[in-house]
Amino acid sequence: MLLADADALGVTDLFVQVYRGGRAWFPTSRADDTPSRAFRTDGGDTLAALLAGAHARGLRVHAWVNVLSLSRNAGAPILERLGKRIAIVDQKGRSVLDYPEQEIPPPDRTWLRMGTPAIWLDPAAPGLAQELGALFADLLRAYPAFDGLHLDYVRYADALPFVPGTRFGVGLGFGFGPESRARFRAETGLEAPFDRSLRNANEFDDWRRARLGAFVASIAQQARAARPGLRVSAAVVADRERAYLVDLQDWLGWLDTGSLDFAVPMLYTRDDVRLRYQLEALSAHGAHRELWIGLGSWLFAGSPAGGVGQLRTAAAIPGLGTALFSWDSIREAPALLDALATEAARERAAQAR
């Protein structure tokens, strides 16, 4: 069904989720690989068959992994292997493992919410990059036919409303665990901001941003060593300033240093004016870099024409690719699937003329 829909939609690449919430759809001892056993029954292997079928159709397949989010899985094996210290800690010293239902505790909950409630991991935690790199190497050794590794949730946790940096002394930041603050002190000779202190706030933000960049570089290096020629990509926050200041994603830097081969800015919106503004900004960033615009097609299940309109708008920007999120939601909305397939057929016909 997926491959047939891919043909109808005229896509060139598939992003297939194989690691989420500490659970793996591939054999490994580093995660809960119970889902992988469901893929390998009666002598068959569903994932291997998908890879073979996609390649037979000329489609590339990227392994999609949720990196720093364990969803709500407090029993994830990685927490047992490395300890609870790898869970991210907020600016007041509270671990997300102690958050009720992964939401900010009272009294802060009166005016703050988690951007994405989940058990988030700290990219600066010692050993985490090596552990996750080894996990994804297990994946690529088990399924070397994957063409790419797609990193999702590779950012610092954030709180709503967003605050552009620690220096303002409002809102709530993350990545303030004792080991991260000790590492910052050892590497810079400075004290990290904590609780109500704002000392060295800019320096600590820069340091955390650099640690996330080094984390991504390490994951990419280990993945490419396991599967030479692999393309590495990441889902990133589309608003460049927010990504840099709030989520500490210097994703343009990740592209420029070669950690990523391409980035997928998540431009999920029903607001066509915002879409146009963001596309204009991204077109400038993409002049010398490979960007695929992630469109929130699922938002248009009840209004397929809007989804087609956004696809046309994004596809009209020179130098930018497009990615539709997500196939399962499109499949569950037959009118949307038909509209997008019709648009793909129209585009193929136009190219043939």
C-alpha positions, 0 to 999 in steps of 0.5 A: 500500500505504501509503495503504491501510494508513493508511485501515485504521489510521485515521490522519490524518497521515503522516510521510514520510522524505525526508532521511537520512544526507546523502541526499535524496529531493528534487532539491537541490544541497546533498545527495546527491539520487541517491534523488530520481532513483529517485522520478522515472522514466518521467515520473512522480514517486512522492513527488508521487503520494503527496502527491496520493493522501494529500490525496485521502484527507484525510491530511496529510503531513509531510516527515521529515528527520534533521537533526543525524545523518549516520548513518555517511556520512562522504562526505556533501556537507554535510561537503564544503560546510562542512568537517569542522569541523561534525562534533561534537567530544567533551569531550576534543577528538576529532571523531566523524569520527575515532571508529572506526565512530562508537563512542567510542574506547578506553580510554573504550570500556571504560565508555562507549558512544555513545547513537546511533552516528553522525556527529553535527553541532554545532548551534553550528557557524557556517553550519550552520543556514543550510545545512540551512535552505536544504536544507529550503527546496529540499525545500519549493519542490520539493514545496509540497504538504507540510503539515509539516516534521518534525525528527528527530535535533535534539539533541546527541549523548550517551553511555551511561551518561547524565550530567545535565550537565557539572558532575559531571566524569564521563561524556562530553559533546559540542559542545566543538569549538574553534569552539564554545569560541571562540564561547562565549568571545566571547559570554560572556567565559568559558572553556568546560570542556574535557578535565578542566576543569569551569570554567563547566560550567553556563554552557556547558551553558546556552549549548549548550542556547540554541544548539540552541534558536536552531538549531531556530528558524532552521530553522523560520523558513526553512522557513515562509518557503519554505512559508507555513502549514507546521507544524513538529514535532520528535521529542524525548526523552520524559523531560523532565529527560533531554532538558533536561540530557543532550541539551540539548533544551528542547523545551517552550521550543521549543513556547512560543516558537513554533519548533515547532507540536507535539512528538512525544515518543519513548516507545519502551518495552515497559515498561507501568509506565514508559509510564504514568509518562511519560504522566502527566508528559507529560499535564501538559506537554500541557495547553496545548501540542500533543503527539503521543506516539510509540509504539514499535509495532515492539517488539510485532511478536511480541505485537500485543496489547501494542501495542494495549494501549499505544495504548489507554493513550495514547489515553485521556489527554486532550489527547494525540495518538498517533503509531505508529513505524513503518509499515514495521515494522508492514507487516512484521508482519501480525498486528500490522497486523491487530490495530491495524487492528481496534482502529481499526475498533473506535474508529471504531464507538464514535465513531459510536454 
